[in-house]
Amino acid sequence: MKSMIIDNDMGVKRKLLWCFFWTNRKAIRTEGCAPFLIKKIVTSGATYTPEPGKILKLLNDIFKNIEKEMEAGKIVEFKIEIGNENFDISFQNNVFSVATKRNS
C-alpha cells in the first residue's frame, strides 16, 4: 500500500474527486477504458454495496455521509474495480492510501 499526504487547504469534495481521477488515470494506462465500478464504500457508521445486478452510485445522501466522515477525520474506504485491477483506497485526515491488485 502506498500513501501520500494531500494538501490541507483542499476541500473534501475536491480531495475525493482527485482520488477518483488519480485512480482512473492509473488504470487507463493498464486497462484502457474499462468501466469504473465502485464495489464498496465503508465509513464508521455504514457500509454501502450495490444491490444484486445493479451498480453503486454516489448519491447525495451517501456523498454527504462520506463528506461528514472525512471532515471529522474518520477513515473512509473504497473498493473500486476497473477492468482487471482492484483498488483498495482509504482516506483519513489528509492521508490518501491505495493498494492495487489484479483479478486472476
N, C-alpha and C positions, 0 to 999 in steps of 0.2 A: 504494500500500500504506500502510495506517495501522498504527501501532504504539503500544503502551502498556506501561507497567511494572505488573506485578501485585505485590500485597503479598507481601513476602518471607516473612512468617510463615505464609502459606497452604501447606498440604501439596500435594504433586504431584497426588494424585488430585483434590483439590478444584479445583486450577488447571485440570485437564483437563475436569472437569465444567463449570466456569464457562465455559470456551471453547466447549464444545458448546451450553450453554444460551444464551450470547450469540449464537452463530451461528444457532441455531434461532429465537430471538426476532426477530432482524433479518429472517430470511427469511419468517417468518409474516406480517410486515407487507406484503410484496410478493407472496408466493407462496401464501398461505393455508396449508392443512395438507398440503402436498406431502411425499412421503417424504424422509427424511433418509438419504442414501446416502453412505457413506464409499467413495470410489473408489480411494484410495491412501494408504498411510502409509509415510513414508520416515524411517529412522533411519540412524545412521552405519554400522550393521552389516547392515541388512536393508531390503528394500522389500517391503511387503505389498500385494497386489492380489487382488481376488476371482477365483475360478475362473470360467470362462465359464458364464453362466446362473445364477450364484449371487451372493449379497451378501457383502461383507466384514464380519465381526463382530469386535468387540473381545474376543476370547477371552482367557483368563487368561494364556497364555504371551506373546501379543502385548502385552497390557497391562503385564505385568511387564517386558518389554523396553523399552517406552516409558517406564515409570516409572524404570527404571535409567538410561536415556539422559538424561532430564530432570534427575534428581538429580545426574548427572555434569556438567551444564551443556552438554551436546551439543544440537545442533539436531534437532528432530523436526518433520516437515512432514506435513500432512494435506491431501488434496484431497477436498472434500465437494461433493455436488450436492444441491440442494433445489429441486425444480421446474425453472425456467429459470435459476436462479442457481448459479454455480460459485464456491466459496470456496477460496482457497489460504491455508492457515493455517500458521503456524510458531511454535514456542516455542524460545527459547534463554535460559538462565538465567531471569530474571524478565521477559523481554520477550515479549509476545504480539503477533504481527503478522498482519494479514489483508488480503487483496485479493479483491475480488469482480468478477465479470463475468457478463453474461447470455449464455445459449446463443442462437444465432441460429436 
